[in-house]
């Protein structure tokens, strides 16, 4: 499945956000892959962040990461940099941006 997400970085933390993503811990990327993700790309336009994630099951991926210390540390780091962290419902339904058109 493909999931598109829209988050926002704080305007005063853009450089920190970009720097953090140049050094994502290998333990975290391995856990994301192990959780079923095959790719994850983030684009930034000003403070807007657009993510395209391909995975088997987004809710299962998030659940697999939830209690991992490396992910907990990463999420705490991101929480200080982001205005909008996630755009999915707590129930895992309607995850991500709705598809409007596709070729």
Buried (B, 14 or more C-beta within 10 A) or exposed (E): EEBBBEBBBBEEBBEBBEEBEEEEEEBBEEBBBEBBBEEBEBEBEEBEBBBBBBBEEBEEBBEBBEEBEBBEEBBEEBEEBBEBEBBBEEEEEEBBBEEEEEE
